[in-house]
């Protein structure tokens, strides 16, 4: 496509291939980025639909030719953006001026010439009109420190020359939407320093397939080694505006680029509607005023809602492109530049395309030296609404159920907005809000993006929040409890903790962390530590899988009809019920391993007792009734037992998937409650039967040291395992003969008891003599400085702690090590 010149010296229209990010001041961030990718990344396999852009000179030519400059100044100079009535009046008048002004003849001709050239190269059938997207691209848009997300208009499925020119005029007018005027004032941009470029891009037939948004950073935690992809059926505006609850896929970048397939999280969205093309005679979502394009929303059949909108292979391809795009922009800008990217799949060709790419503007700028964490104080309230948590904050205030942004007069500063969904028209309200709760939307929708940018609490995709929450009631919106955001009645007390993560001292003793919830792993990985000393599978099984593994392997033994129905619903969309278990377990393992990669993650196989397994769906049909489950059928004894070994096989399959398919070889499996060395042999044989052979491909296997037999027979265990983790709770219980579940003897439970310390001392000494690593996982070292000093003096290799104790314990351990080194008689062994 050729460059088209105006009667002067500056071109009014440029093909995308003629611009790059150096041309932001001429074609805006959006169009400059499209040109950059076509020009620089096409050879690397990134597909971007072709098109052209009008220039900033074209916009200024339009304003000058129409004589609108002075009248716009009269409307906007001195405008108070907080005066909603004045803002609405000025915006309406400014838009009217532009909509009623004709485009200059030379600009019209050059737009149409470029459109004809684009159509000629698109291989259309005779008589067919080229369908294009007409996008606004402000010259201050998509900068590293301001997203301008959705401030101007986009029109989809625009066909024909008359419709194209009308859409262009409406794009120019959208520079003066109320939201755009307000946003520029809030971010310190002069209205008359900003020009608008129009991007005209060949439409991808996503109406026949799927589309969405992806980020090359985790949007909730700022974890930079993940790509987050959201996907729904049809054209992408539903995902961007939050009209649908999309699928989510999370992919780990480092091993993806090594050739692995590290999908570490998948979440099925409801995807209840899809946006498709509509004929002008049908009416549609935007009423088909001239230039608005013809689209409409149609229901998605339930069967399709129950499937992911794109395949795993397609998600991996998109993630590879995200890595390529991020790497390119980071090199161009000279600093790490996480990206916000829109994509689509063409339903006719089956090909994937990138539609837009811009720098991510919130998490990438957050300080890495301060860790902020919110905590609800203990309470008895049950959630009245649930959705997707955006960020990790907590807010309380009056709930205001508002159906239309025109009701802004009802909204007071500090209120919590409760609504169906938001778009840029809601931003004046969001500026006043302490939080927002929407029925619709996913982690990449408008409400989520703007909430992050404004630093307010947001819960999206809550489904029925406008029905469950009463207007005017005091409520608390909590995003500090994992991926699920929860709304509670009342003003619940909470606290905000800030930890400085600056120059922490190094320690000889490795400081590790205990992690149970995979949803918290990315956030916890920001705390300086040497890895994970204990990752428990029980949380994943109880909270994510929720089904007894044998109920998935032998569903015929589940006699309760309601349980069978619940299990069928959970496993819908999987080839087999067992694959559901393996998939979710692998995702949970993988997410923790990815968060701390390449640091070691010691992952303990399941250690439920029979009474705990019985609480899972279907569990009571498979579990025995034991008088003292704490000392019964648990840990290693289950893994080789004929009644459970096929369930253990599912854990092995999940771990094998994490190591071999995801490439997360930093995972070290650990066997709990292994009573004898011979029992250890049986467990290792079961693992090898499923492709987890100790020593092969660097696989190490640890064992819990939590029974007196583990201590006394430590040499024999060291011949079979690569390391020990001292479980001080069970070791104290079994050394002192206590039931730690019994309140009657709870006052006798103390890890500092001389007999328990003798056991720990013996375990450390034997492990060191046998050349095996030995650590401890428990709270005692952080609760009792004298106990930590004892462990260091004995020469323990690592201490694994709950996250809230990691920083303070690291500082204390550094001081203890320094003091011990100054005392030769008590030197670290």
C-alpha positions in Angstrom: 0.0 0.0 0.0 1.5 3.3 -1.0 1.9 6.4 1.2 -0.7 9.1 0.4 0.4 12.7 0.4 -1.8 15.8 1.2 -1.6 18.9 -0.9 1.1 20.0 1.6 4.2 18.1 2.6 2.9 15.9 5.3 1.1 12.7 4.5 -2.5 12.3 5.7 -2.6 8.5 5.4 0.2 6.0 6.0 0.1 2.2 5.6 0.8 0.3 8.9 4.0 -1.0 7.3 5.4 2.5 7.0 5.2 3.3 10.7 6.7 2.0 14.0 6.8 3.1 17.6 9.0 6.0 16.7 5.9 7.5 15.0 3.6 7.6 18.1 3.4 11.4 17.8 2.1 11.0 14.2 -0.2 8.0 14.4 -0.8 7.4 18.1 0.4 4.5 20.2 -2.1 1.9 18.9 -1.3 2.4 15.2 2.4 2.9 15.8 2.5 -0.5 17.6 0.6 -2.2 14.8 3.1 -0.9 12.3 6.0 -1.9 14.5 4.8 -5.5 14.7 4.0 -5.8 11.0 7.4 -4.3 10.1 9.6 -6.0 12.7 7.9 -9.2 14.0 6.2 -10.6 10.9 9.4 -12.4 10.0 9.2 -14.0 13.5 5.8 -15.5 12.9 3.6 -12.9 14.6 0.6 -12.4 12.4 -1.0 -8.9 12.4 -3.9 -7.9 10.1 -2.9 -5.2 7.6 -4.3 -1.8 7.4 -3.6 1.9 7.3 -3.6 5.0 9.6 -4.6 8.6 9.2 -2.0 10.9 10.7 -2.1 13.5 13.4 -1.6 16.0 10.6 -4.9 14.7 9.1 -6.7 15.4 12.4 -5.3 18.9 12.7 -6.1 19.5 9.0 -9.7 18.5 9.7 -9.9 20.9 12.8 -8.3 23.8 10.9 -10.3 23.2 7.7 -13.6 23.2 9.7 -12.6 26.2 11.8 -13.3 24.3 15.1 -10.2 25.2 17.1 -11.4 28.4 18.7 -14.8 27.0 19.5 -13.2 23.9 21.2 -11.0 26.1 23.3 -14.0 28.1 24.5 -15.6 24.8 25.6 -12.6 23.2 27.3 -10.3 25.9 28.6 -10.7 26.1 32.4 -13.2 23.2 32.5 -13.6 21.6 35.9 -13.5 17.9 35.3 -15.0 17.2 38.7 -18.1 19.2 37.8 -20.1 16.4 36.1 -22.8 18.6 34.6 -20.2 21.0 33.1 -18.2 18.0 31.8 -21.2 16.4 30.2 -22.3 19.7 28.6 -18.8 20.5 27.2 -18.3 17.0 25.9 -21.7 16.9 24.1 -21.0 20.2 22.5 -17.5 19.3 21.4 -18.6 16.0 19.9 -21.5 17.7 18.1 -19.1 20.2 16.5 -16.9 17.4 15.0 -19.8 15.1 14.0 -21.4 17.9 12.0 -18.2 19.0 10.3 -17.4 17.4 6.9 -14.1 15.8 6.4 -11.8 17.7 4.0 -12.0 16.5 0.4 -8.3 15.5 0.2 -8.6 13.5 3.4 -11.7 11.7 2.3 -10.1 10.8 -1.0 -6.9 9.5 0.6 -8.9 7.4 3.1 -10.9 5.8 0.3 -7.9 5.2 -1.9 -6.2 3.4 0.9 -9.3 1.4 1.6 -9.5 0.3 -2.0 -5.9 -0.8 -2.0 -6.5 -2.8 1.2 -9.5 -4.5 -0.4 -7.6 -5.3 -3.6 -5.0 -7.2 -1.6 -7.5 -9.1 0.5 -8.7 -11.6 -2.1 -12.4 -10.8 -1.8 -15.0 -12.5 -4.0 -16.5 -10.4 -6.7 -19.0 -7.9 -5.3 -17.9 -8.4 -1.7 -17.1 -5.4 0.4 -14.1 -5.5 2.7 -15.0 -5.5 6.4 -12.7 -3.4 8.6 -12.3 -2.3 12.2 -12.0 1.4 12.6 -10.0 2.2 15.7 -9.1 5.4 17.4 -5.5 6.0 18.3 -4.7 9.1 20.3 -1.1 10.5 20.2 -0.9 10.3 24.0 -2.3 6.7 24.0 -0.6 3.5 25.1 2.3 5.3 26.7 4.3 3.4 29.4 2.7 5.5 32.2 -0.9 5.9 30.9 -3.0 3.3 29.1 -5.9 5.6 28.0 -7.8 2.2 27.8 -11.0 2.5 26.0 -11.1 6.3 26.1 -11.9 6.7 22.4 -14.2 4.6 20.2 -13.7 1.5 18.0 -16.2 0.4 15.4 -16.3 -3.2 14.1 -17.5 -4.8 10.9 -17.5 -1.5 9.0 -18.3 -2.3 5.3 -18.3 0.1 2.4 -17.0 3.5 1.7 -19.8 5.6 3.1 -19.8 3.7 6.3 -16.1 4.0 6.6 -16.1 7.8 6.2 -18.9 8.0 8.8 -16.9 5.9 11.2 -13.9 8.0 10.8 -15.8 11.2 11.6 -17.2 9.5 14.8 -13.7 8.4 15.7 -12.5 12.0 15.6 -15.5 13.1 17.7 -14.7 10.4 20.3 -11.6 12.3 21.3 -14.1 14.4 23.2 -16.1 11.8 25.0 -16.8 12.8 28.6 -14.5 10.0 29.8 -11.6 11.0 27.5 -11.8 14.6 28.6 -11.9 13.6 32.3 -9.0 11.1 31.8 -6.7 13.6 30.1 -7.3 16.1 32.9 -6.7 13.5 35.6 -3.4 12.5 34.0 -2.2 16.0 33.2 -2.5 16.0 29.4 -3.5 19.2 27.5 -6.5 18.6 25.3 -4.9 20.5 22.4 -1.6 18.7 22.6 -3.4 15.4 21.8 -4.3 14.5 18.3 -6.3 11.5 17.0 -5.1 9.1 14.4 -7.6 6.6 12.9 -6.5 3.0 12.3 -8.4 1.0 9.6 -7.6 -2.7 10.0 -8.8 -5.7 8.1 -11.4 -7.6 10.3 -10.5 -11.0 11.5 -13.5 -13.3 11.5 -13.4 -13.9 15.2 -17.2 -13.8 15.1 -16.9 -17.4 13.8 -14.3 -18.4 16.4 -12.8 -16.6 19.5 -10.9 -13.6 20.7 -9.6 -12.1 23.9 -6.8 -10.2 25.7 -3.5 -11.4 27.1 -0.8 -9.8 29.3 2.8 -10.8 29.5 2.7 -10.3 33.3 0.3 -11.6 35.9 -2.1 -8.7 36.3 -2.8 -9.3 40.0 0.6 -9.8 41.5 3.0 -8.2 39.0 4.7 -11.6 38.6 6.7 -11.1 35.4 7.3 -14.7 34.3 3.7 -15.5 33.4 1.4 -14.8 30.4 -2.3 -14.4 31.3 -4.7 -15.2 28.4 -8.4 -14.5 28.5 -10.7 -15.9 25.8 -14.3 -15.9 24.8 -16.3 -16.7 21.7 -16.9 -14.1 19.0 -15.5 -10.6 18.6 -13.3 -9.3 21.3 -15.2 -6.3 22.5 -17.2 -8.4 25.0 -14.0 -9.4 26.7 -12.5 -5.9 26.8 -15.7 -4.4 28.1 -16.4 -7.2 30.6 -19.8 -8.3 29.0 -18.7 -11.9 29.4 -16.9 -14.0 31.9 -14.1 -15.4 29.8 -11.8 -18.4 30.1 -8.4 -17.8 31.7 -5.1 -19.6 30.9 -1.9 -18.9 32.7 1.4 -19.9 31.1 4.9 -19.9 32.5 7.3 -18.0 30.2 10.8 -19.3 31.1 10.1 -23.0 30.3 7.8 -22.1 27.5 10.7 -20.6 25.7 12.7 -23.7 26.4 10.1 -25.7 24.3 7.9 -27.0 27.1 4.1 -26.7 27.6 3.8 -25.0 31.0 0.1 -24.3 31.3 0.0 -23.8 35.1 -3.6 -22.7 35.4 -6.9 -23.0 33.4 -10.2 -21.6 34.5 -13.4 -22.2 32.5 -15.5 -19.0 32.0 -19.3 -19.0 31.4 -19.0 -17.2 28.0 -22.8 -16.9 27.9 -22.9 -14.6 24.8 -20.8 -14.1 21.6 -20.6 -10.9 19.5 -21.1 -11.6 15.8 -21.6 -9.7 12.5 -25.1 -8.5 11.9 -26.8 -7.3 8.7 -27.8 -3.6 8.8 -31.5 -4.6 8.6 -31.3 -6.7 11.8 -30.6 -3.9 14.2 -27.9 -4.4 16.7 -25.9 -3.5 19.7 -25.1 0.0 18.6 -28.4 0.6 16.6 -26.3 1.0 13.4 -26.0 4.7 13.2 -23.9 5.5 10.2 -20.3 4.4 10.7 -21.0 2.3 13.8 -20.6 -1.1 12.2 -23.0 -4.0 12.4 -22.7 -6.4 15.3 -25.0 -8.1 17.7 -24.8 -10.5 20.7 -26.2 -14.0 20.5 -26.5 -16.7 23.2 -23.8 -19.4 23.3 -25.2 -23.0 23.6 -24.6 -24.6 27.0 -22.4 -27.4 25.4 -20.0 -24.7 24.0 -20.0 -22.8 27.2 -18.7 -26.0 28.9 -15.6 -26.0 26.5 -12.6 -23.8 26.4 -12.8 -21.3 23.6 -9.3 -22.1 22.4 -7.2 -25.2 22.6 -4.1 -25.6 24.7 -1.9 -25.5 21.6 -3.5 -22.2 20.6 -2.9 -20.8 24.0 0.7 -21.8 23.9 1.1 -20.2 20.5 -0.4 -16.9 21.7 1.9 -17.0 24.8 5.0 -17.5 22.6 3.9 -14.5 20.6 3.5 -12.5 23.8 7.1 -13.4 24.8 8.3 -12.3 21.3 6.4 -9.0 21.5 7.5 -8.3 25.0 11.2 -9.1 24.2 11.1 -6.8 21.1 9.5 -3.8 23.0 11.8 -4.3 25.9 14.8 -4.0 23.6 13.4 -1.0 21.8 12.6 0.8 25.0 15.8 -0.2 26.8 14.0 -1.6 29.8 11.6 -4.5 30.7 8.2 -3.7 29.1 5.4 -6.1 29.9 2.6 -5.9 27.3 -1.2 -5.7 27.1 -2.2 -7.5 23.9 -5.5 -8.1 22.1 -5.8 -11.2 19.9 -8.3 -13.0 17.7 -8.8 -16.3 15.9 -10.2 -16.3 12.4 -13.0 -18.8 12.1 -12.5 -19.2 8.3 -8.8 -19.8 8.2 -8.3 -21.1 11.7 -5.3 -18.7 12.1 -4.5 -16.6 15.1 -3.8 -12.9 14.9 -2.6 -10.1 17.1 -4.9 -7.0 16.9 -3.2 -4.6 19.3 -0.2 -4.4 21.7 0.5 -1.7 24.2 2.7 -1.4 27.3 1.1 -2.6 30.6 0.9 0.4 32.8 0.1 -0.7 36.4 1.8 -3.8 37.8 5.0 -3.2 35.8 5.4 0.2 37.6 4.7 -1.0 41.1 7.5 -0.8 43.6 9.4 -4.1 44.1 10.9 -3.0 47.4 7.7 -2.8 49.4 5.5 -5.8 49.9 1.9 -4.7 50.8 -0.5 -7.3 52.1 -4.1 -7.0 53.4 -5.5 -9.3 56.1 -9.1 -9.6 57.3 -9.3 -10.0 61.0 -11.1 -13.2 62.2 -14.8 -13.1 61.7 -17.9 -15.3 61.4 -19.5 -13.7 58.3 -20.3 -15.8 55.2 -19.8 -14.3 51.7 -23.0 -12.8 50.1 -21.3 -12.6 46.7 -18.2 -14.1 45.0 -16.3 -13.3 41.9 -12.8 -12.8 40.5 -10.4 -11.0 42.8 -8.6 -8.1 41.2 -5.4 -7.4 43.2 -5.2 -8.2 46.9 -6.8 -5.3 48.7 -9.8 -4.9 51.0 -12.3 -2.0 51.1 -15.4 -1.3 53.1 -18.2 1.3 52.4 -21.8 1.8 51.4 -23.0 -0.3 48.5 -24.4 1.7 45.6 -26.2 -0.4 43.0 -26.2 1.8 39.9 -27.4 0.7 36.5 -26.3 3.7 34.5 -23.4 6.1 34.8 -25.9 9.0 34.6 -26.9 8.2 38.2 -23.6 9.6 39.4 -25.4 12.1 41.7 -26.4 9.1 44.0 -22.7 8.1 44.4 -20.7 9.5 47.3 -16.9 9.4 47.7 -15.9 6.1 49.3 -18.9 4.2 48.2 -18.6 0.7 46.6 -20.0 0.6 43.1 -22.1 -2.5 42.4 -23.3 -2.8 38.8 -23.6 -5.2 35.8 -20.4 -4.1 34.2 -18.4 -0.9 33.4 -17.1 0.8 30.4 -15.1 4.0 30.1 -18.3 6.1 30.6 -18.2 4.9 34.3 -14.8 6.4 35.0 -16.1 9.6 36.7 -17.9 7.3 39.2 -14.9 5.0 39.6 -12.8 8.1 40.6 -15.0 8.5 43.7 -15.2 4.8 44.5 -13.3 2.8 47.1 -14.2 -0.3 45.1 -16.2 -1.9 42.4 -18.2 -5.1 42.1 -19.5 -6.3 38.8 -21.8 -9.1 37.7 -19.8 -9.6 34.5 -16.2 -9.5 33.4 -12.9 -11.2 33.7 -9.4 -10.2 34.8 -8.7 -8.2 31.6 -12.1 -6.4 31.4 -12.4 -2.6 31.7 -13.4 -2.6 35.3 -10.3 -4.7 36.2 -7.9 -2.6 34.3 -9.2 0.8 35.6 -9.4 -0.5 39.2 -5.7 -1.5 39.0 -4.8 1.8 37.6 -6.8 3.8 40.2 -5.7 1.5 43.0 -9.2 0.5 44.2 -10.6 -2.9 45.2 -12.4 -4.8 42.4 -14.4 -8.0 42.2 -15.6 -8.9 38.7 -17.7 -11.6 37.3 -19.7 -12.0 40.5 -22.8 -13.1 38.5 -25.6 -11.9 40.8 -24.0 -9.2 42.9 -26.7 -6.7 42.1 -29.3 -9.1 43.4 -27.4 -10.3 46.5 -26.2 -6.9 47.8 -28.7 -4.4 49.1 -28.3 -0.8 48.0 -27.1 1.4 50.9 -25.8 -1.4 53.1 -22.4 -1.3 54.6 -20.3 -4.1 52.9 -16.7 -5.3 52.8 -15.1 -6.3 49.5 -12.1 -8.7 50.1 -9.6 -9.7 47.5 -7.0 -10.9 50.0 -8.2 -14.5 50.2 -6.9 -15.9 46.9 -8.2 -15.8 43.4 -11.8 -15.6 44.6 -13.1 -12.1 45.6 -15.7 -12.2 48.4 -18.3 -9.6 49.5 -19.4 -9.7 53.2 -22.1 -7.8 55.0 -20.9 -5.1 57.4 -17.7 -3.2 57.8 -15.3 -6.0 58.7 -12.0 -5.0 60.4 -8.8 -5.6 58.4 -5.2 -4.5 58.5 -2.7 -3.5 55.9 0.9 -4.6 56.4 3.9 -3.2 54.5 7.2 -4.9 54.6 10.4 -3.3 53.2 12.2 -5.9 51.1 15.4 -3.9 50.7 18.9 -5.1 51.7 18.2 -8.3 53.6 21.2 -10.1 55.0 22.5 -13.3 53.5 22.5 -16.4 55.6 24.3 -19.7 55.5 21.1 -21.5 56.6 18.6 -21.5 53.8 15.4 -19.7 54.6 12.5 -21.5 52.9 8.7 -21.0 52.9 5.7 -23.2 53.6 3.1 -22.8 50.8 -0.3 -24.5 50.6 -2.5 -22.3 48.3 -1.3 -22.2 44.7 -3.4 -19.0 44.1 -1.1 -17.1 46.6 2.2 -18.5 45.2 3.0 -15.6 42.8 2.4 -13.0 45.6 4.4 -15.0 48.1 7.3 -15.5 45.7 8.0 -11.8 46.0 9.1 -12.4 49.6 12.9 -13.0 49.6 13.5 -16.6 50.3 15.5 -19.6 49.1 12.6 -21.7 47.9 9.7 -23.7 49.3 10.4 -26.2 52.1 6.9 -27.6 52.3 4.3 -27.4 49.6 1.2 -29.3 50.7 -1.1 -31.1 48.2 -3.9 -31.2 50.7 -5.1 -27.7 50.0 -5.3 -28.3 46.2 -7.2 -31.6 46.7 -9.6 -30.2 49.3 -10.3 -26.7 47.8 -9.8 -27.2 44.0 -10.4 -30.8 43.2 -12.9 -31.6 46.1 -13.4 -35.2 45.0 -11.9 -38.4 46.4 -9.6 -39.8 43.8 -11.1 -43.3 44.0 -14.6 -41.8 43.4 -13.1 -40.6 40.0 -11.5 -44.0 39.3 -14.5 -46.1 40.5 -17.6 -43.9 40.1 -19.9 -46.9 40.3 -19.1 -47.3 44.0 -20.5 -43.8 44.8 -24.1 -44.7 45.7 -25.3 -41.2 46.6 -27.1 -39.7 43.6 -26.4 -36.1 44.7 -22.7 -36.8 45.0 -22.6 -38.5 41.6 -24.3 -35.4 40.1 -21.8 -33.0 41.8 -18.9 -35.1 40.5 -20.3 -35.2 37.0 -20.6 -31.4 37.0 -17.1 -30.8 38.2 -15.5 -33.2 35.7 -17.6 -31.9 32.7 -15.4 -31.3 29.7 -12.7 -33.8 30.6 -12.2 -37.0 28.6 -12.2 -39.1 31.9 -13.0 -38.2 35.5 -9.4 -39.2 36.5 -8.0 -36.6 34.0 -9.8 -33.9 36.0 -7.8 -35.0 39.1 -4.5 -35.1 37.3 -5.0 -31.9 35.5 -6.0 -29.8 38.5 -3.3 -31.4 40.7 -0.7 -30.7 38.0 -1.8 -27.1 37.7 -1.6 -26.5 41.4 1.8 -28.1 41.7 3.0 -26.3 38.6 1.8 -22.9 39.8 3.8 -23.2 43.0 6.9 -24.5 41.2 6.7 -21.8 38.6 6.4 -19.0 41.2 9.7 -19.9 42.8 11.5 -21.3 39.7 14.4 -22.2 39.6 14.6 -22.3 43.4 13.8 -25.7 44.9 10.2 -26.6 45.8 9.8 -29.5 48.1 6.4 -30.9 47.4 4.9 -33.4 49.9 2.7 -36.1 48.5 -0.8 -36.1 50.0 -1.0 -36.7 53.8 -4.7 -36.7 54.5 -6.0 -39.0 57.2 -8.9 -41.3 56.6 -11.4 -39.0 58.3 -10.2 -36.1 56.2 -10.4 -38.1 52.9 -13.9 -39.2 53.9 -15.0 -35.5 53.8 -14.3 -35.2 50.0 -17.0 -35.9 47.5 -17.6 -39.6 47.4 -15.0 -40.2 50.1 -17.1 -41.9 52.7 -17.7 -44.8 50.2 -13.9 -45.6 50.2 -12.6 -44.7 53.6 -12.4 -47.0 56.7 -13.6 -45.8 60.1 -10.5 -45.5 62.4 -10.4 -44.8 66.1 -7.2 -42.7 65.8 -6.7 -41.6 62.2 -3.6 -39.6 63.2 -1.8 -42.9 63.7 -3.6 -44.9 61.1 -3.7 -45.2 57.3 -1.9 -42.1 56.2 1.2 -41.1 54.2 3.4 -43.8 52.7 1.3 -46.7 53.9 -1.5 -45.6 51.5 0.7 -45.3 48.4 1.5 -49.0 47.8 -1.7 -50.4 49.4 -3.9 -52.3 46.9 -6.9 -50.2 48.1 -5.2 -46.9 47.3 -2.2 -47.4 44.9 -4.2 -46.4 41.8 -5.1 -43.1 43.5 -1.5 -42.5 44.3 -0.8 -43.2 40.7 -2.7 -40.0 39.8 -0.4 -38.0 42.0 2.6 -39.5 40.2 1.1 -38.7 36.8 0.5 -35.1 37.9 4.1 -34.7 39.1 5.5 -36.3 36.0 3.5 -33.8 33.9 4.9 -30.9 35.9 8.5 -32.1 35.5 8.4 -33.4 31.9 5.7 -31.5 30.1 6.0 -28.2 32.0 9.7 -28.4 32.4 9.5 -27.5 36.1 12.3 -29.7 37.3 12.8 -27.7 40.5 10.1 -29.8 42.1 11.4 -32.3 44.7 8.8 -34.8 45.9 8.7 -35.8 49.5 7.2 -38.9 51.2 5.4 -38.3 54.5 4.8 -40.6 57.5 7.2 -43.3 56.2 7.4 -45.8 59.1 10.2 -48.1 57.9 12.9 -48.2 55.3 11.2 -51.1 53.6 8.1 -49.0 53.3 10.2 -46.4 51.6 11.3 -49.0 49.1 7.7 -49.8 48.2 6.8 -46.2 47.7 9.9 -45.6 45.5 8.9 -48.7 43.4 5.4 -47.3 42.9 6.9 -44.0 41.8 9.2 -45.7 39.4 6.2 -47.7 38.0 4.8 -44.3 36.9 8.0 -42.9 35.4 9.3 -41.2 38.5 12.6 -43.1 39.1 14.8 -41.6 41.7 18.1 -40.4 40.1 16.7 -40.3 36.5 16.7 -36.9 34.9 18.0 -35.4 38.2 15.0 -36.5 40.2 15.6 -36.3 44.0 13.2 -37.7 46.5 13.0 -36.5 50.2 11.4 -38.1 53.2 9.7 -36.5 56.2 11.6 -37.1 59.4 8.6 -37.1 61.8 8.7 -40.5 63.6 11.2 -41.8 66.1 11.8 -44.6 63.7 13.0 -42.0 61.1 15.5 -40.7 63.6 16.8 -44.0 64.9 16.9 -45.6 61.5 18.1 -42.4 59.7 21.1 -44.1 58.1 18.9 -46.7 56.4 16.5 -44.0 55.2 19.5 -42.0 53.9 20.4 -44.9 51.6 17.0 -44.5 49.9 16.3 -40.8 50.0 18.2 -37.6 49.1 17.1 -35.4 52.0 15.1 -35.1 55.2 12.6 -32.6 56.4 12.0 -32.7 60.1 8.3 -32.4 60.8 8.5 -31.1 64.4 4.7 -31.4 65.0 4.5 -35.1 64.5 7.9 -35.8 65.9 7.0 -34.0 69.2 3.7 -35.8 69.3 5.2 -39.2 68.9 8.2 -38.6 71.1 6.1 -37.4 74.0 3.2 -39.8 73.4 0.7 -37.0 72.8 -2.4 -36.7 70.6 -1.9 -33.2 69.3 -5.6 -33.0 68.4 -6.5 -33.5 72.1 -7.0 -30.3 74.2 -6.6 -32.3 77.4 -2.8 -32.7 76.9 -2.2 -29.6 74.7 -0.2 -27.9 77.4 2.4 -30.6 77.3 3.1 -30.1 73.6 6.5 -28.2 73.3 9.1 -28.8 70.6 11.7 -27.4 73.1 11.3 -30.5 75.3 14.7 -32.0 76.0 13.7 -35.4 74.5 12.4 -33.8 71.3 15.6 -31.7 70.9 17.7 -34.9 71.4 15.7 -36.5 68.6 16.2 -33.5 66.3 19.9 -33.3 67.2 20.4 -37.0 66.3 18.5 -36.6 63.0 20.6 -33.6 61.9 23.9 -35.3 62.9 23.1 -38.5 61.0 21.9 -36.7 57.9 25.1 -34.7 57.8 27.2 -37.7 58.4 25.5 -39.5 55.5 25.8 -36.4 53.2 22.1 -35.8 53.0 20.4 -32.4 53.3 18.2 -31.8 56.3 15.8 -29.0 57.1 12.8 -28.3 59.4 9.3 -27.1 58.5 7.5 -25.6 61.3 6.7 -22.4 63.2 8.9 -23.1 66.3 12.1 -21.4 64.9 10.2 -18.1 64.4 8.2 -18.3 67.6 11.2 -19.2 69.8 14.6 -17.6 69.2 16.3 -20.0 71.5 14.9 -22.9 69.4 16.3 -21.3 66.2 19.7 -20.9 67.9 19.6 -24.6 68.9 18.9 -25.6 65.3 21.7 -23.4 63.9 24.2 -24.7 66.4 23.3 -28.2 65.4 24.1 -27.3 61.8 20.7 -27.6 60.2 20.7 -26.8 56.4 17.4 -25.0 56.1 14.4 -23.7 58.0 11.0 -23.5 56.3 8.5 -21.0 57.7 5.0 -19.6 57.2 5.2 -16.6 54.9 4.6 -14.0 57.6 7.7 -15.1 59.5 10.2 -15.3 56.6 11.7 -11.8 56.7 11.9 -11.4 60.5 13.4 -14.9 60.8 16.0 -14.2 58.1 17.2 -11.2 60.0 17.2 -13.1 63.3 19.1 -16.1 61.8 21.7 -13.8 60.2 22.4 -12.3 63.7 22.5 -15.7 65.3 24.9 -17.0 62.7 27.2 -14.0 63.2 27.2 -14.6 67.0 27.8 -18.3 66.7 30.7 -17.8 64.4 32.3 -15.5 67.0 32.1 -18.3 69.7 34.4 -21.2 68.6 33.2 -23.3 71.5 29.7 -23.1 70.1 30.5 -22.9 66.5 28.1 -24.2 63.9 28.8 -27.9 63.4 
